[in-house]
Amino acid sequence: MSSVSSNRAPIGVIGTGYVGLVTAAGFAALGSDVYCVDIDAEKIAGLRAGRVPIWEPGLAELIAEHRERLHFSTDLGAALEHARLLFVAVGTPPTYSGDADLSAVHAVVGAMPPSDRHALVMKSTVPVGTGESIERVFAEQGKGFRYVSCPEFLKEGSAVKDFLEPDRVVIGDSGDWAGDAVEALYAPLDAPIVRTDVKSAEMVKLASNAFLATKISFINEIANVCEETGADVVEVARGMGLDDRIGPKFLQAGIGFGGSCFPKDVTALKQLAGNSGYHFQLLNAVIEVNELQKRRVIAKLQKHLGSLVGKEIALLGLAFKPNTDDMREASSLVLSSRLQGAGARVRVYDPVAEEEARKLIRGVVFAPAATEAVAGADAIVLVTEWPEFRELDLAAAVQSMRGTLLVDGRNFIDPEAARAAGFVYEAIGRPSPHGAR
Ligand code: UGA
C-alpha cells in the first residue's frame, strides 16, 4: 500500500454491516472522508459513541484510528452533499425461493434524488442483471445516476486485511467517469484491477464463491472416499495442492462450509441459471454434498457409541469458522439439532459466538469453558477450529470425561497427540486405527 493522501475523494457508504464498515474504515485509512448511512438508528448512535457492532479483528482499532474521517448518520443528506460515489453494502439475504432478496437494494435506489454527479457503487452481492435493471430505473426516472459494480471479496475474520491487500479489485461499469473514480480510489492498494462490464463483474463474484464452495465439497467427497479406502485426505490435499493449477487453499476437508455467503451465493447462482432455463447440475451436487457432510458426524459417533440416546456430547466451537461470532448457516446448527433428534444431550462451548448462538440453538447447555463442556461427556466433536482448542490439555480432558471419543470435524488436532493422551480419535478422511472403514 502506498502512502495515505489527505486529498482523496470523499465517499458515502450505505449499510453498516461488516462489508460496509470494513469498506468505510478501509477508505478512511486511505485518506477519504467517509459518510456512513444506516436506517438502524441504534446502530448509528452506537457507532457515533465509538461502539463497533461486529466482532472483526482489527476493525475497531481501524475505526478508532480514523474516527475524524468517519461520519455516521441515518440520513443520506451529508453523504449526497459531500460524496459523488455512494457504496452500497446492504444485505441481500436469500428468499424462500432461493433468489436474493433485493428489497434493501431497491430501497436505496428509490431514495436517490435526480442527479448527474453521483454514482451508486454496488458492493452487495446481487444476481447478474441487477445493475442493468437499476440503470434502467435511473434512466426511466431521468435521474442521471451512474452505476458501478464493485463486488466485495472480504472474508469474515480477515476482512480488514483482505480490504487492504486484495488479490484483485473488480470494477464493472458502462465506461464513464464513475468507473474511473472507483479505480482511482483503489489505486493506492496496488492490486490488479479488472475493468469490465457490469454483468461480468456481477458474475465474477457469484462464480468465485461457487467455485470455492465446489472446491470444498470436492475435497470433502475425496475425504469420504479416503475413509473407504484407507488413504489420508490431508496427505492427498498436500499432494494435490502443490500443483500450481490446483493450489493448496480451500482443500481442507471438514464438516462442511457455512456462513452468510457460500450457501446463499451457490443457491443464488443455481437459481439464477434455473430462472433462465439452465440446469446447473454441478451446483446441486455441491449443495447436497455439503448437507450430507454435516450429518456424517452422527454416524461416526454411532460407530463407537452405538445408540446416542442419553449420551452426553460436547461440541467445541459453534461459529461457522474461527475468528468470527457469525452463526449463519454454521454446521453446528444442523449438528446440534441432529444430535438432539437422535436422543443425545448436547453441551456446547464457543469462545466468541455464544451470544449469537443462544439466539439460534435451543435445548443445549452452554458451558463457560472448553474444559467444562467436555467434563463428563461421552464424546467431543470439534466443530470450529478455534486456535485455543490446540492448547487444550488433552490428557486432562480425556480424564475428565465419561467416554474417550474425539471426533475432529476440522482435522485440527494432532492425531498422535490425541491418541497418546488416551482418546479414541476420529477425523474426516483420515485413517482410523480401528480399521479404515
Ligand atoms: C467467503 C469468501 O471466501 C469471500 O471471498 C467472500 O467475499 C465472502 O464469502 C462473501 O461472499 O462475502 P467467508 O464466508 O467469510 O468468505 O468465509 P470463508 O473463509 O471463505 O469460509 C467459508 C466456509 O468454508 C467456512 O465454513 C469454512 O469452515 C469452510 N471451509 C473453508 C472449509 O470447510 N474448507 C476449506 O478449505 C476452506
Residues whose N, C-alpha, C, O or C-beta is under 5 A from the ligand:
A	BS01	UGA	E152 F153 L154 K155 E156 I216 F250 L251 Q252 G254 G256 F257 G258 G259 S260 C261 F262 F320 K321
